[in-house]
């Protein structure tokens, strides 16, 4: 008796940090990832590990339709886009072009090819500054940067498309993805790097000096608080979101975080404990666009998708990231050099 073919999933941005971890778990879960990435920020070492890889842009509607038809794609995940909050305030044109205009072209191409299921990488930044306590999905939206506004705009487009075209989407509002593949195949690599945990690790390794933005926030130690979620737990949420849609689930917006916040100082202390090294740091003024605290109320994602964080303790996040950056990253990069500029 012939087995059923694995459902094909188009993973836009599948050579990036979260995209590649998700592609690995998709393959393990019985799906066939089809990777589309322009390698502007994605990594060559991750591009073709877990499925067919196509170098191209999500704005290329002809290419998107071709991939859908050739592979009989059942659903898609949209990771691709620009993600630097600080950069977005100085170059909003880039963020509305890459995140909104190109994202819309990708979504339109899916509809034209009769694909009606999408998991979208949104962001907790759509909430902006909130009061004390975990943030629920019904909280007011107050984007503080063009990056955050671009995510809210795509969410609004998806809501309108659901009403008009029955195009169904799970929008996952990420809190802070961190950590690395425990098996050592994948990890975080950005150039330039902007995320706290890898920057703190690089400082511990003597590669850089950590710059901390803000010591006067209304938090217990004055530094900003974030909800850190292990990238593998985040990947699991995407797979559950896909299955939910393929089983006929309705469109929904869901927070993806642990519900527990850690300050910048707590992260630095954990890196020092895991590495056994000091983290040299300079403490300065706040950065425009940063909220004092962002912590998820994750009750809805647990209820709707049956999801829960399993490997997202701060110690485990830092430990897996430390192993990647200190032992494995250089070999991974060398195996597929040259990397994109």
Order of alpha helices (4+ residues) and beta strands (2+ residues): beta-alpha-beta-alpha-beta-alpha-beta-alpha-alpha-alpha-beta-alpha-beta-beta-alpha-beta-beta-beta-alpha-beta-beta-alpha-beta-beta-alpha-alpha-alpha
